[in-house]
Amino acid sequence: MEFKHDSETVNEAIGISEWKAKEIKMFVTKQILLLLEGKLDSVSRIMEMIDSKYKERNEFGYAMFLLGQGLMIVAQEKVREDRA
């Protein structure tokens, strides 16, 4: 996998087309929402689903990156709510 340093987006840098990046974002977002709604029992379950769905190394890595970013945003929002 080649990393293109002059790229404008993460997906472009690792060789994922814009439409595929949107598909991955939608999938990961849906999984995080299901987790928050209590319909999934753990983050590891999401990771297993990503592993089974995205076999290409760059797509798998991008999905995991988005999962990490999404969970960080959720955690930050939870802290803000708890402080309020």
N, C-alpha and C positions, 0 to 999 in steps of 0.2 A: 504494500500500500504506500503510495507516494503522497506526501503532504505538500500542497502548493502554497508557498508562503505569501504569494501576492494576491490571494483570494480575499473576497469581501465578506464571505460568510463561512461558518464552520462546515456546513454541508458541501459547499463548493471546494473548500480546502481538502476535504477527504474524498472527493470524487462522487458525490451523491447529487443526482439531478434535483431540480427544484420541486418537481411533482412528487418524487420519491420522498424527499425531505418532508413535504407537507403530509404525506401518508403516514410517515413514521411519527410526526408530531401529533397527529390526530389519534393514532393508536395509543401512544404513551399518555396523552392527556386523558383519554377515555379510561385507561387503566387506573390512573391516579384518582379520577372522580369516583370510579367504582370502589376503590379502597376507602375513600373518605365517606362514602355512603354505607360502608360496612358490607358490601357485596363481595369483596375480596378480603381474605384474612391476613395477608402479609405482603410486604415489599418483595420478599423472596419469591412469592407466587408470580408477581409481575415480572421479575427477572427471568423466571423459568419460561414465561410466555414470550418474552422478547427473544430468549435463546432459541425457542422452537420456531419463531416466525422469521427471524432475520439471520440467515446463515452466512451472508457475506460479512466479512470482518468489518468493513467500514460502516455498513448499515447497523450491525450489532453495536458497534462502538458509539455511533451517533444516538441510537435509541437509549443506551445506558447513560450517555451524557445528558440527554433530555430528561431522563428519569431523575437523575441527581439534581439537575437544575429545578425541576418541578417540585421535588420533595423539599428542597431548600426554601422555595417560595412559600409552600404550604406551612412549613415550620415557622418562618418569619411572620406570617399572617397570624398564626396561632399565638405567638408570643405577644404580638400587638393586641390581640383580643383579650388575652389574659391580663395585660397591663391596664386595659381600659375599664 
